[in-house]
Amino acid sequence: MGVTDVPQWLLPAYVQAMSHAGATASREQLRDMGTNLITLWSTPDRAFHNLRHLIDLLTRVDELSEETRNPDLVRLAAWYHGAIFSVSADQAMHRNGGEDEAASAALAYEELTEAGVSEKNANRVAELIMNLRRHDLPTSDIDAAALSDADLGCLAIEPQRYREYSHLIYSEYAHLPLLSYLRTRTTIVRKLLARDRLFASPLGQHWERPARENLEAELRRLSRKLSILEADNDAVVDLDRFVTPASAPSPEPVDLRAANVARSQQPSAGALGATSAPTAPAQPGAGASPGTRHAA
């Protein structure tokens, strides 16, 4: 799913969330920060975890906002949760769908405090991001539950769209050995299905059944692919069919062009390169196993 346009409401929504969170920076500075984030979400290596994913997540956050205590902090956590992204071979199978929560939380803390947001609120945004490593949260933290449910809500879409989602997830890892991907994805899907419930918030409960149906269907497809590929190492497998090496088609490139952001100023290297954060935001969930999170 390519992203060719940025909705007019998107950048003002970021500025508004920052202002409500207590930012004292000028609107011009906040717009520059939002533009920087849009650029980060629009890199060509993002087939699924792109600006479309961010927009969909923000929409689901709004749907659940009535049961949150600090909806603007939840929105900011959504904005930053996957700002730092990598599917390189040495990191892809050890991260959560390419989204680096630790580095993203660090970026959020740095930018929010620089914009005048209190350390308390900046820490809270970073904590919400780190909680997404597990999606296994105490029901008492309603903001974390809402963000987790909004993120997992992508599993509850229509079956045909879910198959497209599966393709897009795989395309982010097409440069890696297929057998490794199938095994890792199978483990992730099984762990999700093994949970007593996927969604913790009251308003998110209606996503439970369709999400499980989609995951069960994906697990059946993955199991079939794995059984054939493990029996024949020369088989070439995609998500919907098997082809022999001789007839294997070349992979189609994902059409993901840079967003037409509202401002032409490019972000500075310093703004994008910040990967260190104060101790406080880096602690929540730091010991969590990445294998317990979905690749979405």
C-alpha positions in Angstrom: 0.0 0.0 0.0 1.8 3.1 -1.2 1.4 6.4 0.5 1.4 9.2 -2.0 -0.5 12.0 -0.2 -0.6 13.3 3.4 -4.0 14.2 4.7 -4.4 17.8 5.4 -5.4 17.1 9.0 -2.4 15.0 9.9 0.2 17.7 10.6 -2.2 19.9 12.5 -3.3 16.9 14.6 0.4 16.4 15.7 0.7 20.1 16.6 -2.5 20.0 18.6 -1.5 16.8 20.5 1.8 18.4 21.3 0.2 21.6 22.5 -2.3 19.7 24.7 0.6 17.7 26.1 2.1 21.0 27.3 4.6 21.9 24.6 5.8 25.5 24.8 7.6 25.5 21.5 6.2 27.7 18.7 3.8 26.2 16.2 6.4 26.6 13.5 8.8 24.4 15.6 6.1 21.9 16.2 5.2 21.7 12.5 8.9 21.1 11.7 8.9 18.2 14.2 5.8 16.8 12.7 7.2 17.1 9.2 10.3 15.2 10.4 8.1 12.4 11.8 6.1 12.2 8.5 9.4 11.8 6.7 10.6 9.1 9.0 7.3 7.2 8.4 7.7 7.5 4.6 11.0 5.7 4.0 11.1 3.2 1.1 11.8 0.2 3.3 8.4 0.4 4.9 5.9 -1.7 3.0 3.4 -2.0 5.9 4.8 0.0 8.8 4.5 3.3 6.8 2.4 6.5 7.0 -0.8 4.6 6.1 -0.2 2.4 9.2 0.3 5.4 11.3 -2.9 7.1 10.0 -4.9 3.9 10.6 -3.4 3.6 14.1 -4.3 7.2 15.0 -7.9 6.6 13.7 -8.2 3.6 16.1 -6.7 5.6 18.9 -9.5 8.2 18.4 -12.1 5.4 18.4 -10.9 4.3 21.8 -10.1 7.8 23.2 -13.3 8.0 25.3 -11.9 5.4 27.7 -8.4 7.0 28.1 -7.2 9.3 30.7 -4.7 11.2 28.6 -5.7 10.8 25.0 -3.2 13.2 23.6 -0.3 11.4 25.3 -1.6 8.2 23.7 -1.8 9.9 20.4 1.8 11.1 20.7 2.9 7.6 21.6 1.2 6.4 18.4 3.1 9.0 16.4 6.5 8.0 17.8 6.1 4.3 18.4 7.6 3.1 15.1 9.5 6.3 14.1 12.8 4.4 14.2 12.5 1.4 11.9 14.9 -1.2 10.5 14.5 -4.6 8.8 18.3 -5.2 8.3 19.3 -8.8 8.5 21.1 -8.5 11.8 18.1 -6.8 13.5 14.9 -7.9 11.8 14.3 -11.2 13.6 15.1 -9.6 17.0 12.8 -6.6 16.7 9.1 -6.2 16.6 8.1 -6.0 13.0 11.0 -3.6 12.3 9.8 -1.1 14.8 12.5 -0.2 17.3 10.5 0.8 20.4 13.5 1.6 22.5 15.0 4.0 20.0 11.6 5.4 19.2 10.9 6.0 22.9 14.2 7.8 23.2 13.4 10.0 20.2 10.0 10.8 21.7 11.5 11.7 25.1 14.1 13.9 23.5 11.8 15.8 21.1 9.0 16.2 23.7 11.3 17.7 26.3 13.0 19.9 23.8 9.5 21.2 22.8 8.8 22.1 26.4 6.7 19.1 27.4 7.2 18.2 31.1 9.5 15.3 31.9 6.5 13.6 33.5 4.5 13.6 30.3 7.5 12.8 28.1 8.4 9.9 30.3 4.8 8.7 30.1 4.8 8.8 26.3 8.1 6.8 26.3 6.6 4.3 28.7 3.5 3.8 26.5 5.8 3.1 23.5 7.9 0.6 25.5 4.8 -1.2 26.6 4.1 -2.1 23.0 6.9 -4.6 23.1 4.6 -7.0 24.9 1.0 -6.2 24.3 0.4 -8.0 27.6 -0.6 -5.2 30.0 -2.4 -4.8 33.3 -6.0 -3.8 32.8 -5.5 -1.0 35.3 -3.4 1.0 32.8 -6.2 2.1 30.5 -4.0 4.3 28.3 -1.6 1.5 27.7 -4.4 -0.9 27.0 -6.0 1.5 24.5 -2.8 2.0 22.6 -2.1 -1.7 22.6 -5.6 -2.4 21.3 -5.3 0.2 18.7 -2.1 -1.2 17.5 -3.4 -4.8 17.4 -6.6 -3.6 15.7 -4.9 -4.1 12.4 -5.4 -7.8 12.9 -9.2 -7.4 12.9 -9.6 -6.1 9.4 -11.6 -7.9 6.6 -10.0 -11.2 5.5 -9.0 -10.0 2.1 -7.3 -6.9 3.5 -5.6 -9.2 6.1 -4.1 -11.2 3.3 -2.8 -8.0 1.8 -1.4 -7.1 5.2 0.4 -10.5 5.3 1.9 -9.8 1.9 3.1 -6.3 3.0 4.6 -7.7 6.2 6.5 -10.3 4.3 7.7 -7.8 1.7 9.5 -5.9 4.4 11.5 -9.1 5.0 11.8 -10.4 1.4 15.6 -9.9 1.6 15.8 -12.5 4.4 15.7 -16.3 4.1 12.1 -17.3 3.6 12.3 -20.4 5.9 13.5 -18.2 8.8 10.7 -15.7 8.2 8.0 -18.4 8.0 9.2 -20.0 11.2 9.4 -16.7 13.1 6.1 -15.5 11.9 4.5 -18.8 12.8 5.9 -18.5 16.3 4.5 -15.0 16.6 1.0 -16.0 15.4 0.9 -19.0 17.7 1.8 -16.9 20.7 -0.9 -14.4 19.9 -3.5 -17.1 19.5 -2.4 -18.7 22.8 -3.4 -15.6 24.8 -6.6 -15.6 26.8 -7.5 -12.3 25.1 -5.9 -10.0 22.6 -7.7 -6.8 23.5 -7.9 -5.4 27.0 -10.0 -2.2 26.7 -13.8 -2.5 26.7 -14.2 -0.7 23.4 -11.6 -2.9 21.8 -13.4 -6.2 22.7 -15.3 -6.2 19.4 -12.0 -6.8 17.5 -11.3 -10.1 19.3 -13.3 -12.5 17.1 -12.2 -11.1 13.7 -8.6 -10.9 14.8 -8.5 -14.5 15.9 -10.2 -15.7 12.8 -7.6 -13.9 10.7 -4.7 -15.2 12.8 -6.1 -18.8 12.6 -6.4 -18.5 8.8 -2.8 -17.1 8.5 -1.5 -19.9 10.7 -3.1 -22.5 8.4 -1.4 -20.8 5.4 1.9 -20.6 7.2 1.8 -24.2 8.2 1.1 -25.4 4.7 4.0 -23.3 3.4 6.4 -24.5 6.1 5.6 -28.2 5.5 6.3 -27.9 1.8 9.4 -25.8 2.1 10.8 -28.0 4.9 10.2 -31.1 2.7 11.8 -29.5 -0.4 14.5 -26.8 0.2 14.4 -25.9 -3.5 10.7 -24.9 -3.4 10.0 -21.2 -3.8 7.0 -20.1 -1.7 5.1 -16.9 -1.6 2.1 -16.2 0.7 -0.5 -17.6 -1.7 1.0 -20.2 -3.9 4.1 -22.3 -4.6 6.2 -22.0 -7.7 9.2 -23.9 -8.9 12.5 -22.1 -9.1 12.4 -22.2 -12.9 9.1 -20.4 -13.0 9.5 -18.1 -10.0 8.5 -14.6 -10.8 10.7 -11.6 -9.8 9.4 -9.9 -6.7 7.4 -6.8 -7.4 8.7 -3.6 -5.8 6.5 -2.0 -3.2 5.3 1.4 -4.4 6.0 3.6 -1.4 6.9 7.1 -2.5 7.9 9.9 -0.1 4.9 11.8 1.3 4.1 15.2 -0.1 4.7 16.9 3.3 3.4 20.3 3.9 6.8 21.9 4.3 9.8 21.7 2.1 12.4 22.0 4.9 14.3 18.7 5.4 15.0 17.4 8.9 18.5 17.8 10.2 20.7 14.9 10.8 20.9 15.7 14.5 17.1 15.5 14.8 17.0 12.1 13.2 20.1 10.6 14.8 19.2 10.9 18.4 19.1 7.4 19.9 20.0 7.9 23.5 17.4 8.7 26.2 17.4 9.4 29.9 17.2 6.3 32.1 13.6 6.7 33.1 11.9 6.2 29.7 14.2 3.3 28.7 13.2 1.1 31.7 9.6 0.1 31.1 9.5 -3.3 29.3 13.2 -3.3 28.7 13.5 -7.0 29.6 10.5 -8.1 27.6 10.9 -10.8 25.0 10.3 -9.4 21.5 8.9 -12.7 20.4 5.7 -12.0 22.3 4.8 -9.1 20.0 3.2 -9.4 16.6 5.0 -8.4 13.4 2.4 -5.7 12.7 
